[in-house]
Amino acid sequence: MVEHVQVLIVGSGFGGLGTAIALKRDGVDDFVVLERADDLGGTWRDNSYPGCACDVPSHLYSFSFAPNPNWSRTFSRQPEIWAYLRDCADRYGIAPHIRFGTELLGADWDDERRRWVARTSRGEFTADVLVAATGPLAEPSLPDLPGLSTFAGTAFHSARWDHGYDLTGKRVAVIGTGASAIQFVPQIAGRVARLDVYQRTPPWIMPRRDRPLTRVERRVYRAVPALQRLMRAAIYAGREAFLPNFRSVRVSHLAQRIALRHLRSQVPDPDLRAKLTPNYAMGCKRILVSNDYLPALTRDNVHVVTDPIAEVRRHSIVTADGTEREADAIVFGTGFHVTDLPIAERLRGRDGRSLAEIWQGSPQAYLGVAVAGFPNLFLLLGPNTGLGHTSVVIMIEAQIGYLRRALRHLRATGAATVEPRPDAQRDFVRYVDENMRGTVWTAGGCRSWYLDPTGRNSALWPRSTWAYRRLLRRFRPDDHEFSLRAQPKAEVPV
C-alpha cells in the first residue's frame, strides 16, 4: 500500500528535525521523516569516533529557538550534540513522525499528479513536497588506492568507526589529516604501538579556545535565558568578523601568523615542523582547531608520512619512495562526498533526468535551496550554502524559513507546485561566482573538497550569513513558476 503525505523529509539531522519542528509550529502534521539508520541525529549520530567534537562554539551550534543552557563546554562534544538533537525531537513531538530503518532509494516527480513518488527500503510513499535534508557530510569518501581490497587487516572510515576493534598495541595507519583525523589521532596515539599518519597536504591549525562551562554559568543561563541569547549574539558577531580573512588572500596572512606561532610552540623539531607547515593561503582548505593534535605528532611512536601512497598490500602500505610500512589497521580520515552527493543520483525531476545528470559535476541551485525543473523540491545545505567561518545551523534555519514562506504562498494562492525560474537560478549562481572571485577558496593556492570536478567552488557561501539570511527573508513570487492542482480525469462514457 502506498502512503501519501503532504511533506516527505529525508534525513533526521539538524536539517530534517528543524524542518519537522517548523512544520509542527505552522500547524502541519501530515509529514514523515525518513531515516535510514535506527536512531536520529545524522552526522552527529554517525561520527562517534574518539574525540569527536564541534569546532563551532556550543551556544551558536544549536537552534535559535531551542537554546541549551546545559552545555558542559564552550565547544560541545559529539555525545552532547547527539543528545541535544534527541531532546529536541522529544520536546517538539517529532519522534512519532520518524520512520527508522527506511532508506530513500529513489524519488521521481509525477507531473500529471503533481506529486513526488518515493521508493524506499520499506515501501513506497507519495508526497506533495519533498525535502532533502541528508546534508553534505553523510556519505564517507574513500580513496581509490591500488591493492586496498587485498588488505588483510581491519580498515574503516572515521564516520563508521569500528568500536569493536581494539587498537591497543596495534600498528595503525591513518590516511588523511582533516577535521576528523586531528580529533581522533591524539585519542589513539598513546595506546597504539605505532601510528603512521599519511599526510597529503598539511592543514592550517588554530588554537582551540575550549573550557568547561561552570555550574554557575549554567545556572544563570537557565534562570535568565536572555543572557544566553546575548552570549550567542556576541559569538555570532565575532565569527562574522572573521570573514574578511577569507575574502582576501592578503588579509588571511593576519590569521596565518597566529597559526604559525601555534605550530612553533607545539612542534620544536624543525624537520617535523617543516612537514606540517602549509604552503597555501589560510582558509583555502578548512581551517582546523586543536590543542592536542600537533603534540601527538611529536610522540616517538608517531610518524608523519608525506610521500604519496603507491599501493596497499596484505599487511602493509608502500609509498612512492619504495618504503614499506607494516599495518594492522587502516583508519580513513578522508572526508565525505560533498560536491558529488549520492542523493543527487536518486532524485529525478520533470523531464526524468536526475539531479546528478542536470548538474554534470557542478551542483547549482536557486538560493542553494531549490532547482529549476524539480517542482516542490527543497534542499537543505544544498549547493553553495556551506560555511568556513561559523555555524551551518544559521544557514539551515534561513533555508527552513524560505521553505515555510513558499508553502504559505502555495496555500494562499491555491497553487500546487513551486519551482525557481531558470533565469532566476542562473542569476543567483552568477552572483555567487562573482562574489567567490579573489577569495582564498578559489585563489588560495590549494585543491580542496570545496571545489567540484569542474574547478568551481560549489560548496561554500562566499559572503556573510547575515547577507544570506537577508536574501532568504522574503519569498519572491516573480522568481518562481507555479502550476495549478491536477484535475481528476473525466470518466469516458461507455
FENTA-V186996 format. One record per pair of residues at least 4 apart in sequence whose ideal C-beta (glycine too) atoms are under 6 Angstrom apart, sorted by the first residue. I is the first residue (numbers start at 1). J is the second residue. Records with the same first field share a line. If there is no record, write none. Layout:
I = J / J
This chain:
2 = 124 / 126
3 = 125
4 = 126
5 = 30 / 31 / 32 / 127
6 = 30 / 128
7 = 31 / 129
8 = 32 / 118 / 125 / 127 / 130
9 = 16 / 19 / 33 / 131 / 133
10 = 34 / 104 / 132 / 133 / 134
11 = 16 / 42 / 133 / 134
12 = 16 / 17 / 33 / 35 / 40 / 98
13 = 42 / 43 / 135
14 = 18 / 393 / 396
15 = 133 / 380 / 396
16 = 33 / 133
17 = 88 / 89
18 = 396 / 400
19 = 131 / 400
20 = 33 / 94
21 = 92
22 = 400 / 404
23 = 28 / 31
24 = 92
32 = 97 / 99
33 = 97 / 98
34 = 99 / 102 / 104
35 = 40 / 98 / 100
36 = 103
38 = 100 / 101
39 = 45
40 = 89
41 = 45 / 82 / 85
42 = 135
43 = 47 / 137
44 = 78 / 81 / 82
45 = 82
46 = 159
47 = 52 / 159
48 = 161
49 = 158 / 161 / 184
50 = 184 / 187
51 = 183 / 184 / 187
52 = 78 / 183
53 = 75 / 77
54 = 61 / 75 / 76
55 = 289
56 = 60 / 61 / 391
57 = 74 / 235
58 = 71 / 76
59 = 231 / 232 / 235
60 = 232 / 235 / 236 / 391
61 = 391
62 = 68
66 = 88
67 = 228
68 = 84
69 = 218 / 221 / 222 / 228
70 = 218
71 = 76 / 213
73 = 212
74 = 210 / 211
75 = 210
76 = 80 / 81
87 = 91
89 = 94 / 95
102 = 120 / 121 / 122
103 = 121
104 = 120
105 = 119 / 120
106 = 119 / 346
107 = 116 / 118 / 130 / 347
108 = 117 / 348
109 = 116 / 349 / 350
110 = 115 / 117
111 = 350
113 = 486
114 = 416 / 417 / 486
115 = 126 / 128
116 = 127 / 130
117 = 126
118 = 125
119 = 124
129 = 376
130 = 377
131 = 378
132 = 343 / 379
133 = 380
134 = 138 / 343
135 = 381
136 = 338 / 381
137 = 336
139 = 336 / 337 / 342
140 = 157 / 159 / 336
141 = 334 / 335 / 336 / 337
142 = 332
143 = 334
145 = 309 / 312
146 = 311
147 = 311 / 312 / 313
148 = 312
150 = 314
151 = 155 / 312
152 = 314 / 315
153 = 328 / 329
154 = 165 / 329
155 = 330
156 = 160 / 162
157 = 332
158 = 180 / 333
167 = 172 / 188 / 192
168 = 191
169 = 193
170 = 192 / 328 / 329
171 = 193 / 194 / 326 / 327 / 328
172 = 192 / 195 / 329
173 = 196 / 317 / 327 / 330
174 = 181 / 197 / 331
175 = 198 / 332
176 = 181 / 333 / 334
177 = 181 / 199 / 203
178 = 333 / 335
179 = 288
180 = 333
181 = 185 / 333
182 = 288 / 290 / 293
185 = 189 / 293 / 296
186 = 292 / 293 / 296
188 = 192
189 = 195 / 296 / 299 / 302
194 = 301
195 = 302
196 = 303 / 305 / 325
197 = 304
198 = 305
199 = 304 / 306
202 = 276 / 278
203 = 288
204 = 259 / 278 / 282 / 287
205 = 288 / 290
206 = 259 / 289
207 = 262
208 = 289 / 290 / 291
213 = 217 / 218
220 = 224
221 = 228
239 = 389 / 390
240 = 464
242 = 389
243 = 389 / 464
244 = 251
245 = 251 / 252 / 255
246 = 283 / 388 / 439 / 440
247 = 439
249 = 281 / 440 / 443
252 = 281 / 282 / 283 / 440
255 = 282
256 = 282
263 = 267
266 = 294 / 295
267 = 272 / 273 / 294
275 = 304 / 306
280 = 284 / 444 / 445 / 446
281 = 440 / 444 / 445
283 = 287 / 440
284 = 440 / 444 / 446
285 = 446 / 448
292 = 296
297 = 302 / 304
307 = 319 / 320 / 321
308 = 320
309 = 317 / 319
310 = 318 / 319 / 320
311 = 318
312 = 317
315 = 326
316 = 324 / 325 / 326 / 327
317 = 325 / 327
318 = 324
319 = 323
335 = 449
338 = 449 / 459
339 = 452 / 458 / 459
344 = 355 / 356
345 = 354 / 356
347 = 355
348 = 352 / 354
349 = 373 / 374
350 = 373
353 = 357 / 358
355 = 359
359 = 363
361 = 452 / 453 / 454
362 = 452 / 454 / 456 / 458
363 = 383 / 458
364 = 383 / 429
365 = 371 / 379 / 382 / 383
366 = 370 / 420 / 424 / 425 / 428
367 = 472
368 = 382 / 383 / 384 / 385
369 = 378 / 379 / 382 / 399 / 402
370 = 420
372 = 419 / 420 / 422 / 425
375 = 417 / 419
376 = 417
378 = 403
380 = 396 / 399
381 = 385
383 = 458
384 = 432 / 458 / 461
385 = 395 / 461
386 = 459 / 460
387 = 392
388 = 460
390 = 465
394 = 465
398 = 468 / 469 / 472
402 = 472
405 = 475
406 = 418 / 475
409 = 475
410 = 415 / 418
415 = 482
416 = 483 / 484 / 485
417 = 483
418 = 480 / 482
419 = 481
420 = 424 / 425 / 479 / 480
421 = 479 / 481
424 = 479
435 = 462 / 463
436 = 442 / 457 / 462
438 = 443
439 = 462
440 = 444
441 = 450 / 457 / 460
442 = 457
450 = 457 / 459 / 460
451 = 455 / 457
452 = 456 / 458
461 = 468
463 = 467
